[in-house]
Amino acid sequence: MIAFLLLQAVTPAPAPAWKLADRTNAAGVRSISASVTGNDGLSRFVVKCDVGSEPIVSIQFIQPQPLGSGTDKPVAVRFDGGPAFTYNWQFPGTGTYTADPEAITRLTTFLVKSKTVRVETTNGANFAVQANFVAPTGDAMIRQVLGVCGYTLGVVPTPPPPPKDAP
């Protein structure tokens, strides 16, 4: 019995799995996302597409405690312990996100080729906040989310042409 309990104590818990969610709200805005819970059991890493009047892709880092709000600030994302990709993300409250097409393309390209993801930033009091996540086991789910918004994995989308002036 003691050997069984010791074996249980050293057996790691299974890694959280990525989940796909596809919803449409009452206003007709479709949201499709691929997300995973962090190793801490609380944080979430999300790749999301919202299709309303125009499609918007974002990568989000959500924490149980407020990260602060207001100004943009740097968020570093590391894949498999490698160098950080740092971009300024928006901080509306308990989460942070980026919708920059170049950042989305680079981060999702590395995400689908990695085993682990680490997100590092600071909270409203300027204390370090970090979380670790497992990467998805393939690219299908991320391709699906990006595809709904017209993105292709690994390709920075071209901006739409400016509207023509009415005669």
Secondary structure, DSSP 8 states (H G I E B T S, - for coil): -HHHHHHHHHS-------EEEEEE-TT--EEEEEEEE-TTSS-EEEEEEEESSSEEEEEEEE-SS----SS-EEEEEEETT--EEEEEEB--SSEEEE--HHHHHHHHHHHTT-SEEEEEEE-TTS-EEEEEEE--SSSHHHHHHHHHTT-BTTB------------
